[in-house]
Amino acid sequence: MYCLELAGEDDAFAAREAEAAAAGVELLAPGLARAGHVG
């Protein structure tokens, strides 16, 4: 499991960008997400 700090104003957009490098990205709180597998 990985913890991701999201930058910018739009967390949903940042999470979608993170999905390009990680699987299972889930928003936890404003500016914070986790990913189950990075590949």
C-alpha positions in Angstrom: 0.0 0.0 0.0 1.2 3.5 -0.8 0.1 6.9 0.5 -0.1 9.7 -2.1 -0.1 13.4 -1.4 -2.1 15.1 -4.2 -1.1 18.5 -5.5 -3.4 21.1 -7.1 -7.0 22.2 -6.7 -8.8 19.2 -8.2 -8.3 16.0 -6.2 -10.4 13.9 -8.6 -8.2 15.0 -11.5 -5.0 14.3 -9.5 -6.3 10.9 -8.6 -7.0 10.1 -12.2 -3.4 11.2 -13.1 -2.1 8.9 -10.4 -3.9 6.0 -11.9 -1.5 6.2 -14.8 1.2 4.9 -12.5 -0.7 3.1 -9.7 -3.6 0.7 -9.5 -6.4 1.0 -6.9 -6.1 4.8 -6.2 -8.6 5.7 -3.6 -9.2 9.3 -2.2 -9.0 9.3 1.6 -9.2 13.1 2.4 -8.6 16.4 0.7 -5.1 16.1 -0.9 -4.6 12.5 0.3 -5.0 9.2 -1.5 -3.8 5.6 -1.2 -2.8 3.1 -3.9 -2.8 -0.6 -3.6 -0.2 -1.5 -6.2 2.3 0.7 -8.0 3.5 -0.7 -11.3 
